[in-house]
Amino acid sequence: MRCALCGEAAELRKSHIIPEFIFGPLYDEDLHRFHVLSSEVRNRYRQKGLREKLLCDACEQRFSVHEAYVSRLMFSDGSLRPEPDGPTVVFRGVDYQALKLFQLSVLWRASVSQLDFFRHVSLGDAHEARLRALLLRNDPGEPWQYGCMMLVVFHEGLVVRDLVDQPIRRRVQGLTCYRFIFGGLAWLYFVGSQRSSQGLETASLDPSGTLRLFRKDLPEINDIAQFASTLARQGKV
């Protein structure tokens, strides 16, 4: 079998599409299972994350470097201090390359995955090839390329860390938007051949190392288009 990333013939690992560290807060204590939501089946139990034979060991290790950094960032090793700024929280000194490559790797894995859970993520051959080339070069690309807006998801005043929701696809201001929810965040990926007029793709992460996280309540999280339009009107992007 050939590795989906490097193309070399190799024994393939059972690769996580959404990285393993995300699932820690979801596992129950007795059976090491977690709840997962989809549009068809609610509260299903799964074990060992969402995995399939996809990558060779070397490519797994390539991704694990970025995953380790983002795990520390998301679950706070104390090196970055959040700065409240109205409806957002700002972090400075973020490793732009590591976080952006993590974002790209999740989007690419979801698109090439054969798992039914990711069936709504379909970038097409051209975008999959561009993403694969960026990942192989450890190149985060231009800030607007496959940009990802990040929202902290709240429910009844608490961050919703124990939820992985099935990705959905929407059209937002002429771009295709894929919405993932995991790790207490909604990840809104904007896919297009050029930057949008409103610059939604660059609203969260800046090459200078500034990361701006928006806040959103869980019941409102599906209305992506309205949220994006509101940001644009308010001059937030």
N, C-alpha and C positions, 0 to 999 in steps of 0.2 A: 504494500500500500504506500501511497505517496503522501507526504506531509502537505497539507493545504496551503501552508505559508511558503516554505522554501522549495517545495516541489521534489525534494529528494525521496528516494525509496528508503523507507525505514519502518521500524516497529513504532506504531503510533500509540500515544498515551490517550487515556480517557480524559480529554481536555474539558475544563470548565468553560462554558460560554460566558456566564457571569462568574467572576472569580470566587474561589472558595471562601475567602475571608469575609465576604458579604453575608454568608449564611450562618455565621456563629450565633447571632442573636435570635435566629429563627428555630434552631434545633430544639426539640423537646428533650428533657433530661433522661427519659427512659429508653427511647429507641433511636435517638440521634436522627430524628426525622424533622421535616419542616413543613409548614403550610405554604402553599403557593396558590395564587389566584389567577384565573384565566376567565375569558368572557364566556366560556362554556361550562367549566367545572369549578365550583367554589370549594375552598378548604380541602383540597386534595393533599394527601401526605406524599412526600417524596423523600428519598434518602440520597446523601452524597452530592447534593447540588444538581445542576443541569449539565450533564456531561455527554460526550460522544467521542469516538476515536477520530481525532482531527489533526493533531500536531505531533511532531517528533519531539524527543527530549530536548534537543538544542533550542527549538523554537519555543517550547514551554518555558525554558530558562530565560529566553529573551524577554518574554512577557512578564515573568515573575519579578524582574527587577523593578519595573514600573508599578506592578501590583503591590510590592512591599512598600514602596514610597507612598502610594495612595492609601494603603491601609493605615500607615502612621498618620497621614494627614487627616483622614476621616475620623479616626478613633483617637486622635489627639495625643501626640507624644509631648506636648507642651512647648514645642519650638515655635509655633505660630500663635499669635494673639489675635482673636477676633475684634474688629472695631465696628460697633453699631453705627449704621448710617441710614437713618430713616427706616424704610421698609426692607433694607438689605443689611447683610453682615459682610464686612470686607476683611480679607486676609491679604497680607503683603509678604513678599519673600517666598512665594510659591515657586516650585520648580516647574516652569511652564512646559518644558519639553517632556518631563516625566508624566505630568497629569494629562497633557494633550495626547501623548502616545497611548496612555491607558484608555482614554476615551475612544480613540480610533480603533484600538484592538477589540474593545467590546462591540462596537458597531460592526466591524468587519466579521468577527466571529459569529455574531447573530445572523448576518446576511448569508454566510456560507454554510451555516448550520442546517442539518436535516431534521432537527427536532421540531415537532409540531408547535411547541410553545413559541417559537420564533418565526412562524410562518408569515407574519405580517411585515417582517423586515426583509425586504427584497430590493437591493440596491441596483441590480443589473450588472452585467459583465464589465462594463466600462468603469463604473465607480468601484466595484470590487477590485479590479486590477490596479486602479490608482491607489486605493487604500493599501493593498498588499505591497506595492512598490514603496510607499512611504514607510510602512512598518519594517520592511527589510532594510531600509536605509537609516532607520531610527530618525526619521525626518518628520517633525510635527506638521510640516506644510505651512501655508499661509494661515493667519489667524481665522479667516473666514471659511477656509476649506474644512468642511465637515465640522463646523463649529458646534459647540454644545453649551446651551444655557442650562444652568444648574439651579434647582429650586429646593429649598429645605421644606419637607412635607410635614405638616403638623396635624394632629387630631386631638381635640380637647386640651390644647395647650402643650402637648408633648410631641417630640419628634418621633415619627413612625419608622422605627428601625426594623421592626419585625414583619416587613412586608416585601414580597417580590411579586410584581404584577406583570401580566403578559404585555409585551410591547404592542403599541398601536401606531397606526400611520394616519397622518392628517396632511392637508394642504394649508400652508400658512404664508400669506403674502407672496405667492408665486413659488414657494419652496416646498419640497417634501419634508415633513417633520416626523421623526420617529420618537415616540415618548416611551422611555423605560422608567420604572420605579424600582429602586433597590438601595439598600444602605441608608435609608432615611432621606433620600434625595430623589427628585424627578430629574431625569437627564433628557433634555430636549435637543435632539440632533437635527441640524438643518442641512439638507442635501440639495445642491444645485450646481450648475456649471459656472455661476458667477455670484458675487456677493449681492445680497438683497439691498434695496434702496434704504431700508431702515437699519441695516447692520445688526439684525437680531443674532446672527451667528457669533458675534464677538461680545455679547452682552455680559458674559460671566468671567471669562478668562482672558487676560491680557499678556502679551509676551514680556511685559515688564515684571511679571510675577504677581500682579494684582488679581485676586480672585474675589468676585462679587457674587454672593449667594442671595437669591431672592427667597422670600417666605411665602408659602401658600398652604391653605388648609386643604385637607384631603378631599372633602366633598366638591371642591372647586377645581381640582387638578385636571380634569378631562377637558375643560374648555380652553384649550391651548390657543386657538385663534383669537378669542376675545382678550386673553391675557396679553398676547403679543401686541395686539392693537392698542391696548391700554398703555403699555410701556412706551410704544412709539409716540402716542399722543402726549404723554407726560415728559417726553424727552429723556427717558431713562436709557435709551439705546442709541 
